[in-house]
Amino acid sequence: MTTIVADRIAVFFDGQGLHQAARMLGFEIDFRRLFEFIGKQGALARTFYYSEDVDAARPLLDWLIYHGATVRTSKRKRFDSDEGERRPARAWAVDLTIDAFENCHRIDRFLLFSGDGAFRPLIAALQRRGLRTSVVSTIRSEPATIADELRRQTDDFIDLEDL
C-alpha cells in the first residue's frame, strides 16, 4: 500500500500588505476560513504573521497566537523617501526572510501573502532549494498590490479575490 504524504506548507503573512489589498478589494479576511482552505491544500506546518505593533491589531494577533501562529510585531518606523515624503519602513521583511530560511528544510511549499517586490530574491532562493512557492496578492485593484517581478518569479500566483 502506498501512502500519500501531503505537502507541508508554511504560510507567511505580510499583515499590512494583506489588509491593504483586502481593503482595496472591499472585504475583510476571515482567517478561520482561510486556514481551513489552506489545510485542504496540504498539511499546515507553520504560520507566521508580521505586523505593526498597534492596538487595533491586538485582537487578530491574539487570535492568531491562540491558533498556533508565530506573530512578529515591530514599532512603526518612518523614513524620508527620495521624493521627500515620510513613509513607513517595513521592518519585518528581514524577519520574514530569516524565518523562511530557518524553516525551509521542514516544508515543501512556501505560501506568501504579500505583493512586495522586495521578496522576489527570497522566492528565487527558496525555489533553488527545491520548494514550491505561491504568492497571494491581487492584480484586480487599482493600483495592483503585487509587483510584477514577484508575480513572474513565483511558481503559483493566487489572486486574493479568488480565495
C-alpha positions in Angstrom: 0.0 0.0 0.0 1.3 3.4 -1.0 0.9 6.3 1.5 0.3 9.7 0.0 2.0 12.4 2.0 0.5 15.9 1.8 2.8 18.8 1.1 3.9 20.5 4.3 3.0 24.2 3.9 4.4 27.2 5.7 2.4 30.4 5.5 3.9 33.8 5.8 1.6 36.9 6.1 2.8 40.4 5.4 -0.1 41.7 7.6 -0.1 45.3 6.4 0.1 44.3 2.7 -2.6 41.7 3.1 -5.0 44.1 4.8 -4.3 46.9 2.3 -5.1 44.5 -0.6 -8.3 43.3 1.1 -9.4 46.9 1.8 -8.8 47.8 -1.8 -11.0 44.8 -2.8 -13.6 45.8 -0.3 -13.6 42.8 2.1 -12.3 41.6 5.4 -10.1 38.5 5.8 -11.8 35.6 7.6 -8.7 33.8 9.0 -10.6 30.8 10.3 -11.9 30.0 6.8 -8.6 30.9 5.2 -6.8 28.4 7.4 -9.4 25.7 6.6 -8.8 26.4 2.9 -5.0 26.2 3.2 -5.4 23.0 5.3 -7.2 21.4 2.3 -4.1 22.1 0.1 -1.7 20.2 2.4 -0.5 20.0 6.0 -0.2 23.4 7.6 3.2 23.1 9.2 3.9 26.6 10.3 2.2 30.0 10.2 4.0 33.4 10.6 2.3 36.8 10.7 4.2 40.1 10.6 2.5 43.3 11.6 3.0 46.7 13.2 2.6 46.7 16.9 -0.7 48.7 17.1 -3.6 48.3 19.5 -6.1 48.0 16.7 -4.4 44.7 15.5 -4.3 43.2 19.0 -7.5 41.1 18.8 -6.4 39.5 15.5 -2.8 38.9 16.7 -4.1 37.3 19.9 -6.4 35.0 17.9 -3.5 34.0 15.6 -1.3 33.2 18.5 -4.0 31.2 20.2 -4.3 29.2 16.9 -0.6 28.4 16.7 0.8 31.2 14.6 4.1 32.9 15.3 3.4 36.6 15.4 6.2 39.1 14.9 5.5 42.8 15.5 7.5 45.9 15.2 7.0 49.5 16.0 6.2 51.8 13.1 9.3 53.5 11.8 9.3 56.2 9.2 11.9 57.3 6.7 12.1 60.1 4.2 11.7 58.9 0.6 13.6 60.4 -2.4 10.5 62.4 -3.1 10.7 64.0 0.4 7.7 62.1 1.7 7.6 60.4 5.2 6.8 56.7 4.5 6.6 53.8 6.9 9.5 51.4 6.9 8.7 47.7 6.6 10.9 46.4 9.4 9.6 42.8 9.3 10.9 41.9 5.8 14.2 40.8 7.3 12.5 38.8 10.0 10.3 37.1 7.4 13.3 36.1 5.3 15.2 34.7 8.2 12.1 32.7 9.4 11.7 31.4 5.8 15.3 30.1 5.7 15.2 28.6 9.2 12.1 26.6 8.2 12.7 25.8 4.6 14.1 22.3 5.4 10.8 21.4 7.2 8.4 22.3 4.4 7.6 21.5 0.8 5.6 24.6 -0.1 6.1 28.3 0.8 3.0 30.4 0.7 3.5 34.2 0.9 0.7 36.7 1.4 2.4 39.8 0.1 2.8 41.7 -3.1 6.1 43.4 -2.2 8.6 43.0 -4.9 11.4 43.0 -2.4 10.5 39.4 -1.7 11.4 38.3 -5.3 15.0 37.2 -4.3 13.6 35.2 -1.4 11.2 33.4 -3.7 14.1 32.6 -6.1 16.3 31.4 -3.3 13.6 29.1 -1.9 12.9 27.7 -5.4 16.6 26.9 -5.8 16.3 24.9 -2.5 13.5 22.8 -4.2 10.5 24.4 -2.5 7.3 25.2 -4.5 6.3 28.8 -4.0 3.0 30.5 -4.1 2.2 34.2 -3.6 -1.2 35.6 -2.7 -2.0 39.2 -3.6 -4.2 40.9 -6.2 -3.9 42.4 -9.6 -7.6 43.4 -9.6 -7.2 46.6 -7.6 -6.0 49.9 -8.9 -3.2 50.1 -8.4 -2.3 46.4 -8.3 -0.9 45.3 -5.0 1.6 42.8 -6.4 4.9 43.7 -8.0 5.2 42.3 -11.5 8.6 40.8 -10.8 7.3 38.9 -7.8 4.3 37.5 -9.7 6.6 36.3 -12.5 9.1 34.7 -10.2 6.7 32.6 -8.1 5.5 29.1 -9.1 1.9 30.0 -8.4 0.2 33.3 -8.2 -3.1 33.3 -6.4 -5.4 36.3 -6.6 -6.7 37.2 -3.2 -10.2 37.8 -4.6 -10.3 34.2 -5.9 -9.9 32.8 -2.3 
